[in-house]
């Protein structure tokens, strides 16, 4: 687990409050650390957690009348003894592309500053735009080129979020491939999704307190997890995404 794992424990279990560690004065140039495993005492006072959810229709929860993965993660967090309450600010908007996300962050800067966790889903509409614009001349190299531009914009957004909030855990949910049936003439589309996710993961690796959640395998050959539009997840699909997000949060607490 990367170095941000310990910081995530702080955000998740202690609500990003300042922590004083002992036996670290010999290395003042390094940040204060926490034990690898944090044991919650019986008299621990649960904390309030604020989640800000950014991005596209997956954040909005299109395809699930219950509200999508964000609501499911909230319910799971509320079951943790360290959490007293969870407030969600959901800024998801159907059709949003990464070039439009900067304005959302700017408009809601105070929410970014107040957040303990920031969840992001973005990129699916960017891939769809490439397909629509180049339907008859699609090549793998074109996707590679577009992904580099996407990665540059993603890097700027993560930098901006980190500038606004040094302590929040930033969680980016990767892309899955809903195009297996609709784009059978483009067999490389699965490789495109893998490549796209790797580029996004590489961007997050440059920043502390970040987490990339890969959900592609959940939807591989699982049309039953898609909504009627064969693009968005259905209720069960969102539940699997939420479980994956929560599992990674929980594993980080075990380190």
C-alpha positions as CSV (number, residue, x, y, z in Angstrom):
1,X,0.0,0.0,0.0
2,X,1.3,3.4,-0.9
3,X,2.3,6.1,1.6
4,X,-1.2,7.6,1.5
5,X,-2.6,4.5,3.2
6,X,-1.7,5.8,6.6
7,X,-3.1,9.3,5.8
8,X,-6.3,7.6,4.7
9,X,-6.6,6.1,8.2
10,X,-6.4,9.6,9.6
11,X,-9.1,10.9,7.2
12,X,-11.4,8.0,7.7
13,X,-11.1,7.2,11.4
14,X,-10.2,10.6,12.9
15,X,-11.9,13.0,10.6
16,X,-8.7,14.6,9.4
17,X,-8.0,16.0,12.9
18,X,-4.4,16.8,13.8
19,X,-2.5,13.9,15.4
20,X,0.6,14.0,17.6
21,X,2.9,11.1,17.3
22,X,5.8,10.1,19.6
23,X,9.3,8.9,18.9
24,X,9.7,10.7,15.7
25,X,11.7,13.7,16.8
26,X,14.9,12.1,15.5
27,X,13.7,12.6,11.9
28,X,12.0,16.0,11.9
29,X,12.4,16.2,8.1
30,X,9.8,13.4,7.7
31,X,6.0,13.7,8.3
32,X,4.6,12.4,11.5
33,X,3.6,8.8,11.3
34,X,0.9,6.5,12.8
35,X,1.1,2.9,13.9
36,X,0.6,0.5,11.0
37,X,-2.7,-0.6,12.6
38,X,-4.9,1.8,14.5
39,X,-6.9,0.2,17.3
40,X,-10.0,2.1,18.2
41,X,-10.4,2.3,22.0
42,X,-13.9,1.6,23.5
43,X,-14.2,5.2,24.6
44,X,-13.4,6.6,21.2
45,X,-15.8,9.4,20.1
46,X,-17.1,8.7,16.6
47,X,-16.5,11.4,14.0
48,X,-18.6,13.2,11.4
49,X,-17.5,12.5,7.8
50,X,-18.2,14.8,4.8
51,X,-18.0,13.2,1.4
52,X,-18.0,15.4,-1.8
53,X,-18.8,13.4,-4.9
54,X,-17.8,14.8,-8.3
55,X,-18.2,13.7,-11.8
56,X,-20.5,12.2,-14.4
57,X,-23.7,10.2,-14.4
58,X,-22.1,7.4,-12.3
59,X,-21.7,9.9,-9.4
60,X,-25.3,11.1,-10.1
61,X,-26.4,7.5,-9.9
62,X,-28.2,7.2,-13.2
63,X,-29.7,3.7,-13.5
64,X,-30.3,3.3,-9.8
65,X,-33.4,4.7,-8.1
66,X,-31.6,4.4,-4.8
67,X,-28.9,7.0,-5.8
68,X,-26.0,4.9,-6.9
69,X,-22.7,3.9,-5.4
70,X,-22.3,7.1,-3.3
71,X,-25.3,6.3,-1.3
72,X,-24.2,2.7,-0.9
73,X,-20.8,3.8,0.4
74,X,-22.4,6.2,2.8
75,X,-24.5,3.4,4.3
76,X,-21.4,1.2,4.7
77,X,-19.5,3.9,6.4
78,X,-22.3,4.5,8.9
79,X,-21.8,0.9,10.1
80,X,-18.3,1.7,11.2
81,X,-17.8,2.4,14.9
82,X,-15.5,5.3,14.1
83,X,-18.2,7.1,12.2
84,X,-21.0,9.0,13.8
85,X,-22.5,10.6,10.7
86,X,-21.9,11.0,7.0
87,X,-22.9,14.1,5.0
88,X,-22.8,13.8,1.2
89,X,-22.5,16.7,-1.2
90,X,-23.3,15.1,-4.6
91,X,-22.2,17.3,-7.5
92,X,-22.5,14.6,-10.2
93,X,-24.0,15.6,-13.5
94,X,-25.0,13.3,-16.4
95,X,-22.8,13.8,-19.5
96,X,-20.0,15.6,-17.7
97,X,-16.5,15.4,-19.3
98,X,-13.2,16.1,-17.7
99,X,-12.9,19.5,-19.4
100,X,-16.1,20.6,-17.5
101,X,-15.1,19.4,-14.1
102,X,-12.7,22.3,-13.3
103,X,-15.7,24.8,-13.3
104,X,-17.6,22.5,-10.9
105,X,-14.6,22.5,-8.5
106,X,-14.2,26.3,-8.7
107,X,-17.9,26.9,-8.1
108,X,-17.9,24.7,-5.0
109,X,-14.5,25.5,-3.6
110,X,-15.8,25.7,0.0
111,X,-17.2,22.1,-0.2
112,X,-13.8,20.9,-1.5
113,X,-12.1,22.6,1.5
114,X,-14.6,21.1,4.0
115,X,-14.5,17.5,2.6
116,X,-13.0,14.5,4.4
117,X,-13.3,12.4,1.2
118,X,-13.7,13.4,-2.4
119,X,-15.1,10.7,-4.8
120,X,-14.7,11.2,-8.6
121,X,-16.1,9.3,-11.6
122,X,-15.0,10.8,-14.9
123,X,-13.8,9.7,-18.3
124,X,-16.6,7.6,-19.7
125,X,-18.1,10.4,-21.6
126,X,-14.7,11.4,-22.9
127,X,-14.3,7.9,-24.4
128,X,-17.8,8.1,-25.8
129,X,-17.0,11.5,-27.4
130,X,-14.0,10.0,-29.2
131,X,-16.1,7.1,-30.5
132,X,-18.9,9.5,-31.8
133,X,-16.4,11.9,-33.4
134,X,-14.3,9.2,-35.1
135,X,-16.7,6.4,-35.6
136,X,-15.3,5.5,-39.1
137,X,-11.7,6.2,-38.4
138,X,-11.1,4.9,-34.9
139,X,-7.6,3.7,-34.1
140,X,-5.9,2.6,-30.9
141,X,-3.3,5.3,-31.4
142,X,-6.0,7.9,-31.4
143,X,-7.2,6.7,-28.0
144,X,-3.6,6.8,-26.7
145,X,-3.3,10.4,-27.9
146,X,-6.6,11.5,-26.4
147,X,-5.8,9.7,-23.1
148,X,-2.6,11.7,-22.7
149,X,-4.6,14.9,-23.0
150,X,-7.1,13.5,-20.5
151,X,-4.3,12.6,-18.1
152,X,-2.9,16.2,-18.2
153,X,-6.4,17.6,-17.3
154,X,-6.8,15.0,-14.6
155,X,-3.4,15.9,-13.1
156,X,-4.5,19.6,-13.0
157,X,-7.7,18.7,-11.3
158,X,-6.0,16.5,-8.6
159,X,-3.5,19.3,-8.1
160,X,-6.3,21.8,-7.7
161,X,-8.2,19.7,-5.2
162,X,-5.0,19.0,-3.2
163,X,-4.3,22.8,-3.2
164,X,-7.8,23.4,-1.7
165,X,-7.6,20.5,0.7
166,X,-4.4,18.9,1.8
167,X,-6.0,16.2,4.0
168,X,-9.0,14.9,2.1
169,X,-8.7,11.4,0.7
170,X,-9.3,11.6,-3.1
171,X,-10.9,8.5,-4.6
172,X,-11.0,8.1,-8.4
173,X,-13.2,5.2,-9.7
174,X,-11.8,3.8,-12.9
175,X,-13.7,3.0,-16.1
176,X,-15.4,-0.2,-17.0
177,X,-16.2,-1.5,-20.5
178,X,-19.9,-1.3,-21.4
179,X,-19.1,-1.4,-25.1
180,X,-18.5,-5.1,-25.6
181,X,-21.8,-5.6,-27.4
182,X,-22.3,-2.1,-28.9
183,X,-18.8,-1.8,-30.4
184,X,-18.1,-5.4,-31.5
185,X,-16.3,-4.0,-34.6
186,X,-13.7,-2.4,-32.3
187,X,-12.2,-5.4,-30.5
188,X,-9.4,-3.2,-29.1
189,X,-11.9,-1.2,-26.9
190,X,-11.1,-3.4,-24.0
191,X,-7.4,-2.6,-24.3
192,X,-8.4,1.1,-24.5
193,X,-10.2,0.9,-21.1
194,X,-7.2,-0.8,-19.6
195,X,-4.8,1.8,-21.0
196,X,-7.0,4.6,-19.9
197,X,-7.2,3.3,-16.4
198,X,-3.5,2.8,-16.2
199,X,-3.0,6.5,-17.2
200,X,-5.4,7.7,-14.5
201,X,-3.7,5.4,-11.9
202,X,-0.3,6.9,-12.8
203,X,-1.6,10.4,-12.3
204,X,-2.9,9.6,-8.8
205,X,0.4,7.9,-7.8
206,X,2.0,11.3,-7.9
207,X,-0.1,12.6,-5.0
208,X,-0.5,11.5,-1.4
209,X,-3.9,10.5,0.1
210,X,-5.3,9.3,-3.2
211,X,-6.9,6.0,-4.2
212,X,-7.6,4.5,-7.6
213,X,-10.4,2.0,-7.5
214,X,-10.4,-0.4,-10.5
215,X,-13.9,-1.7,-11.2
216,X,-13.4,-2.9,-14.8
217,X,-13.3,-6.6,-13.8
218,X,-16.6,-6.3,-12.0
219,X,-18.4,-5.6,-15.3
220,X,-16.5,-7.9,-17.7
221,X,-19.0,-10.2,-19.3
222,X,-21.7,-9.1,-16.9
223,X,-24.4,-7.5,-18.9
224,X,-26.8,-8.3,-16.0
225,X,-25.1,-5.5,-14.0
226,X,-26.0,-2.9,-16.6
227,X,-29.1,-0.7,-16.7
228,X,-31.6,-0.9,-19.6
229,X,-29.5,1.5,-21.6
230,X,-26.6,-1.0,-21.6
231,X,-24.2,1.7,-20.5
232,X,-24.9,2.7,-16.9
233,X,-24.8,0.2,-14.0
234,X,-28.0,-0.9,-12.5
235,X,-28.7,-1.1,-8.8
236,X,-26.6,-4.3,-8.4
237,X,-23.8,-2.9,-10.5
238,X,-23.6,0.2,-8.3
239,X,-23.7,-2.0,-5.2
240,X,-20.6,-3.8,-6.5
241,X,-18.8,-0.5,-7.1
242,X,-19.6,0.7,-3.6
243,X,-18.3,-2.6,-2.1
244,X,-15.1,-2.2,-4.0
245,X,-14.6,1.3,-2.8
246,X,-15.4,0.4,0.8
247,X,-13.1,-2.7,0.7
248,X,-10.2,-0.6,-0.4
249,X,-10.9,1.9,2.3
250,X,-11.1,-0.9,4.9
251,X,-7.9,-2.6,3.6
252,X,-6.0,0.7,4.0
253,X,-7.1,0.8,7.7
254,X,-5.6,-2.6,8.2
255,X,-2.1,-1.5,7.1
